[in-house]
Amino acid sequence: MNTTTQMSDSALVSLYISGNENAFEQLVNRHKNKVFTTIVLIVKDTYTAEDLMQDAFIKAIHTMKSGRYNEEGKFSSWICRIAHNLAIDFFRKEKRSPMITLEDGSNVFNTLAFAADSAESLQIQEDTVARLRELIQTLPQTQREVLMMRHYADMSFQEIADATGVSINTALGRMRYALINLRKKMLNGNIAYDKNIYSE
Amino acid sequence: MIKTSTQNELIQYVYNELADDAREQLEVALMHDNELADDCSDLLLIQRLLDGATRTPSDRAINNILNYSKSLSLQS
């Protein structure tokens, strides 16, 4: 039995710094989806996102191995923040806007938590989530940033407020508008919004 | 009309960031205010949809990261 599976991130980081590679593997597997989603929602290209994800973890490796890791924050927030910054830097270097072409559908679609149902309802779920990814890209930048930091990077609203230089009420307001806007866009687009489909 | 402060608390509530006493007060309000309860339901639904939008990287990319870390350990 792998003894690292129940450990906190903080304990895993300490183990990794002392040379335990299994601890690092556990950390990577625990956070890879959030890191990857954070990046792919910005760059919209799977291959670029995988490259940037590798860069993010390599940066984390060097920081931890060199003893520069700050124990104060959460590992998940820290690694997702690195990923977010790398994705934004990528667009700056490419002189492209992260608000361009929308991603349409995906072949990497293996983490849906929905209950398996008929083929038809599964297709509706896939279409809905694919469309949701597109709609996230259409949100104003400040709303999209808060949504991604809170929902995918697992940062608290206070951490987001500190990171973006706004009050917690502003961060909360942006999140609220992001969620309201997503809902409106889904309703306006006649996207499946059947609560029964997503009920447990 | 729901107050902005209450709407902000609703956001904190669905993300489990509301302090215990404020959470209890909000839960009481949810039982008596249908508009607030509907808003809460919508937020939870969108939240669930966002969970479904999570993506998974390839095993190849993950193995590259793990191998890089191991190669550094071997060098040191």
Interface residues (C-beta under 8 A of the other chain):
Chain A: G19 E21 F24 E25 V28 N29 K32 N33 K34 F36 T37 V40 L41 T46 A49 E50 M53 Q54 F57 I58 I61 K65 S106 V108 F109 N110 T111 L112 A113 F114 Q125 T128 V129 L132 R133 I136 L147 R150 H151 Y152 S156 F157 N169 L172 G173 M175 R176 L179 L182 R183 Y193 K195 Y198
Chain B: T4 Q7 N8 L10 I11 Q12 Y15 E17 S41 D42 L43 L45 I46 Q47 R48 L49 L50 D51 G52 A53 T54 R55 T56 P57 S58 R60 A61 I62 N64 I65 L66 Y68 S69 K70 L72 S73 S76
